[in-house]
């Protein structure tokens, strides 16, 4: 990985794959598989959000002075996606196909719209603004995405 956008976009695709696997399992009424896969999706999404909110966004904001710009919008969307993720997890535990499907579909649409903004606007801005910090930044992000980082409180 040589750029922030490459690393973070690749992680978006991994999250998409987890969501698709769960969707297929639910459609096949394979509840055990769906419940095995769901924590992988949850952890991947939460690690991704944490990598952005605790590492990437603060560096970008400090460098650009933009504290109420695109990063604030992304944080707000992360909050909404966390709520949808929790609702989907509850519905899945209850084996409520309709409720799960509704929450998962809304989550999918929101993720897709969110990712487009990050991949086409925010990540390229981060690549440009934080280019001199990549040697230290990329390993930190990779560690957090893998769920191996302890971020500051």
Beta strands, then each sheet from edge to edge (+ up, - down):
end
